Amino acid sequence: DSRSKEDWAFELLFLHAGILFFDEQEQAKVVLNDVFQCYEKHKTGSTENWKSILVDLLISILSYESLMLRNMACECFKMVCHDLDSGSIQLIMTALESSDKDDDEEVNNEEMDDESGSDDSEEDDNEESSDEEDSEEED
């Protein structure tokens, strides 16, 4: 077949977005519109870097709840990764860095919740023992 890997990636994107249309119409409309605009830039040889747009689109698809869409985005990355430029790689690095920061914040928030939860239980224990002492003194 004379089609490039990029053409296969776009075909895969279109097919999965079409399938998604049966289940999640609003999400599918957004994906189809973005894929179509990127595909047009690719086919017309637009001076705008369609690879960066495609990578940005695939990164955004990875944030969707649909496992099918996330798997499809991974497969498309495999098809176009051989030909990424520095702008596309920078987009991926930025997404990974922000993901790491989000993960670190979640871990810190969970640790703070755990610490504050143990303080609360200690305070509750102290209050209970104080209440018990007060009731013993009254007797």
C-alpha positions as CSV (number, residue, x, y, z in Angstrom):
1,D,0.0,0.0,0.0
2,S,1.3,3.4,-0.9
3,R,-0.2,5.2,2.1
4,S,2.1,6.6,4.7
5,K,2.1,5.7,8.4
6,E,0.6,9.1,9.0
7,D,-2.3,8.3,6.7
8,W,-2.9,5.1,8.7
9,A,-2.8,7.1,11.9
10,F,-5.4,9.5,10.6
11,E,-7.6,6.6,9.4
12,L,-7.4,5.0,12.8
13,L,-8.3,8.3,14.5
14,F,-11.3,8.8,12.2
15,L,-12.5,5.2,12.7
16,H,-12.3,5.3,16.4
17,A,-13.9,8.7,16.7
18,G,-16.7,7.4,14.4
19,I,-17.2,4.5,16.8
20,L,-17.1,6.8,19.8
21,F,-19.9,8.8,18.1
22,F,-22.4,6.0,19.0
23,D,-21.6,6.2,22.7
24,E,-20.4,9.8,23.5
25,Q,-21.6,12.1,20.8
26,E,-20.3,15.4,22.2
27,Q,-16.8,14.1,22.8
28,A,-16.8,12.4,19.4
29,K,-17.8,15.7,17.6
30,V,-14.8,17.5,19.2
31,V,-12.4,14.7,18.3
32,L,-13.7,14.4,14.7
33,N,-13.5,18.1,14.2
34,D,-9.9,18.3,15.5
35,V,-8.8,15.3,13.5
36,F,-10.4,16.6,10.4
37,Q,-8.7,20.0,10.7
38,C,-5.3,18.4,11.3
39,Y,-5.8,16.0,8.4
40,E,-6.6,18.9,6.1
41,K,-3.4,20.6,7.1
42,H,-1.4,17.4,6.5
43,K,-3.0,16.8,3.1
44,T,-2.7,20.4,1.8
45,G,0.9,20.7,2.9
46,S,0.0,23.6,5.1
47,T,3.0,25.5,6.4
48,E,1.5,25.2,9.9
49,N,3.2,22.2,11.6
50,W,0.5,19.5,11.5
51,K,2.6,17.1,13.4
52,S,2.6,19.3,16.5
53,I,-1.1,19.7,16.2
54,L,-1.6,15.9,15.9
55,V,0.6,15.3,18.9
56,D,-1.3,17.9,20.9
57,L,-4.5,16.2,19.8
58,L,-3.3,12.8,20.8
59,I,-2.1,14.1,24.2
60,S,-5.5,15.6,24.8
61,I,-7.2,12.3,23.9
62,L,-5.1,10.6,26.5
63,S,-6.9,12.6,29.1
64,Y,-10.3,11.2,28.1
65,E,-12.1,8.6,30.2
66,S,-12.6,6.3,27.3
67,L,-10.1,3.5,27.4
68,M,-10.8,2.8,23.7
69,L,-9.7,6.4,22.8
70,R,-6.6,6.3,25.0
71,N,-5.5,3.0,23.4
72,M,-6.1,4.4,19.9
73,A,-4.0,7.5,20.8
74,C,-1.2,5.2,21.9
75,E,-1.4,3.3,18.6
76,C,-1.3,6.5,16.6
77,F,1.7,7.7,18.5
78,K,3.5,4.6,17.5
79,M,2.7,5.3,13.8
80,V,4.0,8.9,13.8
81,C,6.7,8.8,16.5
82,H,9.4,8.1,13.9
83,D,9.0,11.4,12.3
84,L,8.4,13.9,15.1
85,D,10.1,17.2,15.1
86,S,11.5,19.1,18.1
87,G,8.2,21.1,18.6
88,S,6.3,17.8,18.9
89,I,8.7,16.3,21.3
90,Q,8.6,19.5,23.4
91,L,4.8,19.2,23.6
92,I,5.2,15.6,24.9
93,M,7.8,16.7,27.5
94,T,5.6,19.5,28.7
95,A,2.6,17.2,29.1
96,L,4.8,14.7,31.0
97,E,6.2,17.4,33.3
98,S,2.8,18.7,34.1
99,S,1.6,15.2,34.7
100,D,4.5,14.6,37.2
101,K,3.6,17.8,39.0
102,D,0.0,16.8,39.3
103,D,1.0,13.4,40.6
104,D,3.3,15.0,43.2
105,E,0.6,17.4,44.3
106,E,-1.9,14.5,44.7
107,V,0.7,12.6,46.8
108,N,1.4,15.6,48.9
109,N,-2.4,16.3,49.4
110,E,-2.9,12.6,50.4
111,E,0.0,12.8,52.9
112,M,-1.4,16.0,54.4
113,D,-4.8,14.4,54.7
114,D,-3.3,11.4,56.4
115,E,-1.4,13.6,58.8
116,S,-4.3,15.8,59.6
117,G,-6.5,12.7,60.0
118,S,-4.1,11.3,62.7
119,D,-4.1,14.6,64.5
120,D,-7.8,14.7,64.6
121,S,-8.0,11.2,66.0
122,E,-5.4,12.2,68.7
123,E,-7.5,15.3,69.6
124,D,-10.6,13.1,69.8
125,D,-8.8,10.7,72.1
126,N,-7.6,13.5,74.3
127,E,-11.1,15.0,74.5
128,E,-12.6,11.6,75.4
129,S,-10.0,11.0,78.2
130,S,-10.7,14.6,79.4
131,D,-14.4,13.9,79.5
132,E,-13.8,10.6,81.4
133,E,-11.7,12.4,84.0
134,D,-14.4,15.1,84.4
135,S,-17.1,12.5,85.0
136,E,-14.9,10.7,87.5
137,E,-14.3,13.9,89.4
138,E,-18.0,14.5,89.6
139,D,-18.5,11.1,91.3
